[in-house]
Amino acid sequence: MLVINQVSKSFQGPPVLKQVDLQLGSGQILALLGRSGCGKSTLLRMIAGFDRPDQGQISLMGQLLVNDNFFLVPERRNVGFVFQDLALFPHLNVSENIGFGLRDRSSRQQKVEEMLELFQLQSLAGQPVSTLSGGQAQRVAIARSLAINPNLLLLDESFNSLDRELRYEIRQEVREVLKKRGTTAIFVTHDVEDAFQMADELAVMNNGVIVQRGTPAEVYRNPINGLVASLTGSINQLHDGEQVRFIRPESLVLKSGGDWKITNKVFMHGYYVYTVNRGEQEMHCRSSLEFSAGEWVQMEW
Amino acid sequence: MAIHSVWGEAPSWNTLTEGLLIHILGSSAILAAGAFVGTSIVGLSLAIWVAATPNRGKRFFDLLFILPLAVPPYVFAYSYAELVGYGGWLDTWFGTTLDIKNIWGAIFVFTFTLFPYVYLPCRIFLAQKSHWYEVGSSLGLSRYQSQWRLIRPMVLPVAMGGALLAVMEVLNDFGVCKYFGIPTLTVGIMKIWTGYGDYVSAVRLALILMTLVAVILILQPSQKGNDQRLDRTDAKAGKYNALGALFASLVALLSLLLPLSIMIKGVWATGSRVFDHSFALAAWHSCSLACLSAAIAVMVAFAIEFGLRHFPSFLGRRSKSIVLLCYSTPGIIIALGLLLPIVGLDRWMIKNQWTTAVISQSLVLPVLALVIRYTSVAVKSAESGYATVGKHVHESAESLGVPLSRSVFSIDLPLLSPALIAGFVLVFVDVLKELPITMITRPFNYDTLATKAFFMASDERLRESANASLLIVMVSALVLLLLSKKLINGASH
């Protein structure tokens, strides 16, 4: 459905994107995960048409969006975009915002009502957007983008402004809506929880290239390097001669008596996070069992 | 102008350089220095005092001390001339008169009309830095020690910037200096040109004036990156200080109450005589000239800001800088610079029998000159309007399939309309108060309220001139009050 071929881009400096290839099937939700400045937002803006690649080709549903000789303007791409700041139109109310992109007047009202119902915004239809809470504004922004029936929905760090609890709720709700409507979506995030909860697949970016792609479980369990491992969760690096092994803290099992010493102990939600040392080597592990700081333990994985 | 100043014939230039020029430069320098010091002291002292008052009173004082912006210096000068002259209140109540028609009187006039240029930025700055008092107290400094050691060094460059703006207004002034008989550069330009018909010498003086303005612009401290918002609920609410309150009351009395009382008295005494057909015509001329200039300025401003927002380019940014620079250019220089080519075009068209009418006797010239001078006000307003519109709003519209040709009407104009209206009103008021450009470029017998007030005052018909003056002040004050929030927030002008 979406095919990105050898896309590169630089902004008066080192390249931000280096010959990126990406393909995405219909109805899939992909999370682009990476640190700030790795090129994930730039890639999203290229797909939307806000920036033009230096080279490469992007096509969507068989239609060419951009290549070296052709550029389709954003308003003709039918690609929805939800910005980090949501970019709601402050002079329009909720309904007007949602209906803004709908050209067909006869069906506009019906479509707006459908969206209001889908996101449970009926009671806010006539309200100015300045009065909305963070979660409500988020729903309006996504409803506005979905109202035009986009071929592809792009979300650029759209959940950043929400608190933890609301974020979980909105993510769940948005995923359900996208799946129900069969909407293909790519969202950019640096928060692994966003990615795990919403995405069918993750694509981890670093220095302008996609370094690993797979389902959340695949990427989490088999990170190809330390960066992917650390981006997708806490990780221990165990040096075994020349080899480095990545072990998740929850994969370690602690038992009393051994040559590892507990140097720190923190109680989290229902479990403990222990820092254990053996000589120069330091590891972190999670356990529901209680040990004392200073106690000697053995570790298995 | 530069070409003319080098190659043209300048019959009066020798006379000027034999001593008069030094005199003109000297009095301009004293006046500028006096206004600089005066506005700095009054503006900064008031800003510090208001910053330390209880939060509830701040809004009132902010309004009170920006209102003098509604009183053009020449109107203020006529009121005081009436107050302290023969038959004035000073004469009636104390049996004495005071000659204020000298350079010190002019410094007094400029100090009490232009101090808001210092007051406003300093107030904004002090409100932003109110937490510095807490920083000071945490380091063991008293409030006064914090003021002296922390706040004063920080606020001085801000005050200096404001005072330099006031100096530019002084250099641009014609009404006060002409009426007080002070030979400044602007008065000299006008006199040499209209009195002696020596355009080249006038242009040479104008270039000297422009150089001075350029020096002031270079001296202006940069305010970049300063978030100019005034939070009236300062972290540290203070209490009223008796000496400060006395000083603030004195400033309010001198800058607003006395001149307004004099004007009202003048209108009371002469209103029935003065409100005639010619007065109504002058009011209509003022209004139509201001409306036309403001409408064009706003359209140009919108085009500039829209262009920069959607098609940013080096050329666009430079064009905007030039437009902004025009506000610093004295009106008399803009008028002189335009007059030569327009009159030349007139002559050429008449010679070639293209027309019998002349452009220089139409509204084209004043409107053009006023638009050049005041478009920057509308640009600043449009800029502040766009600053409140998120960067992604247009991209969002594009992603919804709405092209720029449609979003200009559905996004840009509705969102910007408050800022554009504010820009229109601010330009309207500036044009209403403006004197030198209107004086030079207006068609024959085309009187405005400002020129009417000026000519009546020049004929020593001060009470009669109060009618036009009061109308200008009332309209300006109304606009200032309506836009006070925007002004105090530093978003515009």
Interface residues (C-beta under 8 A of the other chain):
Chain A: A48 G49 F50 V73 P74 E75 R76 R77 N78 V79 G80 F81 F83 D85 A87 F89 P90 H91 F100 G101 R103 R144 S145 I148 L154
Chain B: V389 G390 K391 H392 V393 E395 S396 A397 E398 S399 L400 G401 V402 P403 S410 I411 P414 L415
